[in-house]
């Protein structure tokens, strides 16, 4: 069976658009506020890409459709990377600016060539960002929270394969040209369309699973209303600003900053075994307990769906360990009083600026990793990172 270019574009558009619509509808129904929302933008961009390229194939002289398609393709892959960063709780502002600049560059490259540019106008300005963003997204899948999920490894493999494919495609484009037999056979529109269909199907399944892995928590990890016991817990963005200022002042004075991460390791299992009401009681007790037992001058903030972080200045590492131990012991006593006698696995990790440095993001990451190791080790309740 021989398929013409128009048929290939229509098939690709059908698969990408159906997948995108399904994912976006799920995002709306789940009221997703995290990585899922950014991944929805990626699928929307993919839908726009297929539509633009179909217009180019069917309409003579519509060179602007290539500009739109190339830019949307860049945005789609870029947003997959941004969604992975958001899933890991990392900042996306500068990364978003990079993606926007790359998309504008893709549009400008096609506009400069205009109608005379042909099918491959501005191709390199699309290929290079695609391979770079896909590689960055793949790397993100093996860091932070995503590293703990084997499902995320599949997404990392998909993005990694996409990056390697575009490295090869770019090399063939530069060395052999788009009209060569090598390029048309291995990297032309038709083989790339089949690859796009395959990767889209895998990506929509994997990202849906990743989002669903956090969705059950939202019901019993709802933010407390003002006046409740844990109303003193700030959001991650506000905490970042506070910690920036604290680290800057401490660095100038040669003082010590401690960031303590307190993480629950098995809320999903508790919800499955004992029901969402018990899981909700555990969550509320944990949140309220960390805020209540943290030092008065400490700042407590959200750190993902099952984590809280505490930051303050301390006089020594021993003091930071004592305070973290006090939080753990008091929290353990509080959780022992929750109904059904369910006590979750709690990990407490401490990062100190004298070993981890004064970079806020790094301090939080080190504390989070230490808490994860503490939760996995039954002999360790509080783990202070000692550096290398």
C-alpha positions in Angstrom: 0.0 0.0 0.0 1.3 3.4 -1.0 0.3 6.5 1.1 0.6 10.0 -0.3 1.8 12.9 1.7 -1.7 14.3 2.2 -3.0 11.0 3.6 0.0 10.7 6.0 -0.6 14.3 7.3 -4.3 13.5 7.9 -3.6 10.3 9.7 -1.0 12.0 11.9 -3.4 14.9 12.6 -6.1 12.5 13.6 -4.0 10.6 16.1 -2.4 13.7 17.6 -5.7 15.6 17.8 -7.6 12.7 19.4 -4.8 12.1 21.9 -4.6 15.8 22.7 -8.3 16.2 23.2 -8.4 13.2 25.5 -5.6 14.6 27.6 -7.0 18.1 27.7 -10.4 16.9 28.8 -8.8 14.9 31.6 -6.9 17.9 32.7 -10.1 20.0 32.9 -12.0 17.2 34.7 -9.2 16.7 37.3 -8.7 20.5 37.7 -5.0 19.8 37.3 -2.9 22.8 38.4 0.6 21.4 38.0 2.6 19.6 35.3 -0.6 18.3 33.6 -1.7 21.8 32.6 1.7 22.5 30.9 1.6 19.1 29.2 -1.9 20.1 28.0 -0.3 23.1 26.3 2.2 20.7 24.7 -0.6 18.6 23.2 -2.4 21.7 22.1 0.7 22.8 20.3 1.0 19.4 18.7 -2.6 19.7 17.5 -1.8 23.1 16.0 1.4 21.7 14.4 -0.5 19.0 12.5 -3.2 21.4 11.4 -0.7 23.9 10.1 1.3 21.3 8.1 -2.0 19.9 6.7 -2.9 23.4 5.5 0.6 23.7 3.9 0.1 20.4 2.0 -3.4 21.2 0.8 -3.1 24.9 0.1 -0.8 26.3 -2.5 1.5 29.2 -1.4 0.5 29.0 2.3 4.1 29.5 3.5 2.9 31.0 6.7 1.6 27.6 7.7 5.1 26.3 7.8 6.1 29.1 10.2 3.1 28.3 12.4 3.8 24.6 12.3 7.5 24.9 13.1 6.9 27.2 16.0 4.1 25.1 17.4 6.3 22.0 17.1 9.0 23.8 19.1 6.5 24.9 21.7 5.1 21.4 22.0 8.4 19.7 22.8 9.5 22.7 24.9 6.3 22.4 27.1 7.0 18.7 27.6 10.3 19.8 29.1 8.6 22.5 31.1 6.0 20.1 32.4 8.7 17.8 33.6 10.4 20.7 35.4 7.1 21.6 37.1 6.5 18.0 38.1 9.9 18.1 39.9 8.9 21.3 41.6 11.6 23.4 39.8 11.3 26.9 38.5 10.2 27.3 34.9 10.3 31.1 34.3 13.7 31.2 32.6 13.0 27.9 30.8 9.7 29.4 29.5 11.6 32.4 28.1 14.0 30.0 26.3 11.1 28.1 24.7 9.4 31.3 23.7 12.6 32.7 22.1 13.1 29.4 20.2 9.5 29.5 18.9 9.9 33.1 17.7 13.2 32.2 16.1 11.5 29.4 14.2 8.8 31.8 12.9 11.4 34.4 11.9 13.5 31.9 10.0 10.6 30.9 7.8 9.4 34.5 7.4 12.9 35.5 6.1 12.8 32.9 3.4 9.1 33.6 2.6 7.3 31.7 -0.2 10.6 30.8 -1.9 11.7 28.8 1.1 9.8 25.7 0.1 9.0 22.7 2.3 12.1 23.0 4.4 12.1 26.7 5.1 13.7 27.4 8.5 14.1 23.7 9.2 17.4 24.0 11.2 15.8 26.6 13.4 13.2 24.0 14.3 15.5 20.9 14.4 18.0 22.2 16.9 15.5 23.4 19.6 13.6 20.1 19.2 16.7 18.0 19.9 17.7 20.3 22.8 14.3 20.5 24.5 13.8 16.7 24.1 17.2 16.0 25.6 16.5 18.4 28.5 13.1 16.8 29.1 14.7 13.3 29.1 17.3 14.4 31.6 14.5 15.9 33.8 12.7 12.5 33.9 15.6 11.0 35.8 15.9 13.7 38.4 13.8 14.8 41.5 10.4 13.3 42.0 10.3 11.9 38.4 13.3 9.7 39.2 11.2 7.8 41.8 8.7 6.8 39.1 9.4 4.1 36.6 6.6 5.5 34.4 8.6 8.7 34.2 11.6 6.7 32.9 9.4 5.7 29.9 8.7 9.3 29.2 12.5 9.9 29.5 13.1 7.2 27.0 10.6 8.7 24.6 12.1 12.2 24.8 15.6 10.8 24.6 14.7 8.8 21.4 13.2 12.0 20.0 16.4 13.9 20.7 18.6 11.3 19.1 16.3 11.1 16.1 16.6 14.9 15.6 20.4 14.8 16.1 20.5 12.2 13.2 17.9 14.1 11.1 19.8 17.4 11.6 23.1 15.7 10.6 21.6 14.2 7.5 19.9 17.5 6.6 23.2 19.4 6.8 25.5 16.8 5.1 23.2 15.3 2.5 20.4 17.8 2.0 16.7 17.4 2.2 16.4 16.0 -1.3 18.9 13.2 -0.9 17.8 9.6 -0.9 19.2 9.1 2.6 17.2 11.9 4.0 14.0 11.1 2.3 14.2 7.4 3.2 15.2 7.7 6.8 14.3 11.2 7.9 11.7 12.5 5.5 8.2 13.6 6.2 6.6 10.1 6.0 8.9 8.3 8.4 8.9 11.3 10.8 5.1 11.2 10.8 5.0 7.6 11.7 7.5 8.3 14.5 5.3 11.2 15.7 2.2 9.0 15.9 4.0 6.4 17.9 5.6 8.8 20.3 2.4 10.8 20.8 0.5 7.6 21.8 3.2 6.7 24.3 3.5 10.2 25.6 -0.2 10.7 26.2 -0.4 7.4 28.1 2.7 8.0 30.2 1.8 11.6 31.1 -1.7 10.6 32.0 -0.3 7.9 34.4 2.1 10.4 35.9 -0.6 12.9 36.5 -3.0 10.2 37.9 -0.3 9.2 40.4 -0.7 12.5 42.1 -4.4 13.0 41.4 -5.7 10.7 44.3 -3.7 12.8 46.7 -5.4 16.0 45.9 -8.6 14.9 47.6 -6.9 14.5 51.0 -4.1 17.0 50.6 -6.3 20.0 50.1 -4.9 23.3 51.3 -6.2 24.3 54.7 -8.5 27.3 54.9 -7.4 30.4 56.8 -7.7 29.9 60.6 -7.0 26.2 60.5 -4.0 24.7 62.3 -1.7 24.7 59.3 -2.6 28.1 57.8 1.0 29.1 58.4 2.2 26.9 55.6 3.2 29.0 52.6 3.3 28.0 48.9 6.5 27.0 47.2 6.8 30.3 45.2 6.6 32.4 48.4 9.0 30.2 50.2 11.5 30.5 47.4 11.5 34.3 47.8 11.8 34.1 51.6 14.7 31.5 51.4 16.5 33.7 48.8 16.5 36.6 51.3 17.5 34.4 54.2 20.4 32.8 52.4 21.7 36.1 51.1 21.7 37.6 54.6 23.3 34.5 56.1 26.0 34.3 53.5 27.0 38.0 54.0 27.2 37.4 57.8 28.8 33.9 57.6 25.8 32.4 59.4 24.3 28.9 59.0 21.0 28.2 57.2 19.2 24.9 57.7 16.5 23.5 55.4 14.6 20.5 56.8 12.4 18.4 54.5 9.6 16.3 56.0 8.1 13.8 53.6 5.3 11.2 53.8 6.2 8.1 51.8 3.0 6.0 51.6 -0.1 8.1 51.6 -1.3 6.4 48.4 -1.0 3.0 50.1 -2.9 4.2 53.2 -5.7 5.6 51.0 -6.0 2.3 49.2 -5.9 0.1 52.3 -7.9 2.3 54.8 -9.8 4.8 52.7 -9.5 8.4 51.8 -10.9 9.6 55.2 -8.1 7.9 57.1 -5.5 9.3 54.6 -7.0 12.7 55.0 -6.7 12.5 58.8 -3.1 11.5 58.5 -2.4 14.3 56.0 -4.0 16.9 58.2 -2.2 15.7 61.3 1.1 15.7 59.5 0.7 19.2 58.1 -0.6 20.7 61.3 2.1 18.9 63.3 5.0 20.1 61.2 3.8 23.7 61.5 3.1 23.4 65.2 6.4 21.7 66.2 8.7 23.7 64.0 10.6 26.6 65.7 8.7 29.8 66.1 10.9 31.7 63.7 10.9 29.0 61.0 9.2 29.3 57.6 7.2 26.2 56.6 6.2 25.6 53.0 4.7 23.2 50.5 7.1 20.9 48.7 5.1 18.8 46.3 2.0 16.7 47.2 3.7 14.8 50.0 6.4 17.1 51.3 6.9 20.1 53.5 10.1 22.1 54.0 11.2 24.1 57.0 13.9 26.9 56.8 15.6 28.9 59.5 18.9 30.2 60.6 20.7 28.1 63.2 23.9 28.4 65.3 25.3 24.9 64.5 24.6 21.7 62.7 23.9 20.0 66.1 21.1 22.6 66.7 19.6 21.8 63.3 19.6 18.1 64.0 18.0 18.6 67.5 15.2 20.7 66.0 14.6 18.2 63.2 14.6 15.4 65.7 12.1 17.3 67.9 9.8 17.7 64.9 10.0 14.0 64.1 9.3 12.8 67.6 6.4 15.2 68.2 5.0 14.3 64.7 5.3 10.6 65.5 3.3 11.1 68.7 0.6 13.1 66.9 0.3 10.5 64.1 0.0 7.7 66.6 -3.3 9.2 67.8 -4.9 9.2 64.4 -7.8 6.7 64.0 -7.2 3.1 62.9 -3.7 3.2 64.4 -2.2 4.0 61.0 1.3 5.5 61.2 2.8 6.5 57.8 6.5 6.3 56.9 8.0 9.7 57.6 11.4 10.8 56.4 13.1 13.9 57.8 16.2 15.2 56.0 18.3 18.3 56.8 20.5 20.3 54.5 23.1 22.8 55.9 24.5 25.8 54.0 28.1 25.0 55.2 28.1 21.8 53.2 25.3 22.3 50.5 26.0 26.0 49.9 23.7 29.0 50.0 21.8 28.3 46.7 18.1 27.9 47.8 17.1 25.4 45.1 20.1 23.2 45.8 19.5 23.4 49.6 15.9 22.2 49.1 17.0 19.4 46.7 19.6 18.2 49.2 17.1 18.2 52.1 14.5 16.4 50.0 17.0 13.7 48.9 18.1 13.2 52.6 14.4 12.9 53.6 13.8 10.2 51.0 16.9 8.3 52.2 15.7 8.6 55.8 12.2 7.3 54.8 13.8 4.3 53.1 16.0 3.4 56.1 14.1 2.0 59.1 17.1 2.6 61.3 17.3 6.4 60.6 14.6 8.8 61.6 16.5 12.0 60.8 19.3 12.3 58.3 21.6 15.3 58.0 23.4 15.5 54.7 27.1 15.7 55.3 28.1 16.6 51.8 30.7 14.7 49.8 
